[in-house]
Amino acid sequence: MIVQNKSTVLFICNHNSARSQMAEGLLKSLHGEHYEVCSAGINPNDVNPYAVKVLAELGVDISHHRSKSLQEFEGVEFDYVATVCGGDGEVCPFFPGGKNYFHEAFEDPVAVNGTDPEKIEAFRKIRDEIKEWIKESF
């Protein structure tokens, strides 16, 4: 549901499982009083449990989030549309309902192969990068 007295933001990545979910949770946590925030992807998957875990470390709960398709937002206009994908070989989706567009390329932590601690570190790194970008941009 879009609240009219707040600016609206849509974060987009390909799968809406990690980066855009973390961005949604972080912006709500940091500036939720000013922004109504959503996220979506062109090929939605389940919300990644590592994304849930690393945000919980900061006191941000996205365990109730669900992955959404861009199609769910057809016909909706957002004040800001921000793409957060664009790692090696990635092409970011486009959403035509934005008044203002932002793009920041974050590597996909889901693509990291390694041990559980290595994966957690990859998610923490991207979480922290997204958090700093949000602080500077919003």
Buried (B, 14 or more C-beta within 10 A) or exposed (E): EEEEEBBBBBBBBBBBBBBBBBBBBBBBBBBEEEBBBBBBBBEBEEBBEBBBBBBEEBEBEBEEBEBBEBEEBEEEEBBBBBBBBBBEEBEBBEBEBBEEEBEBEBBBBBEBEEEEEEBBBBBBBBBBBBBEBBEEEB
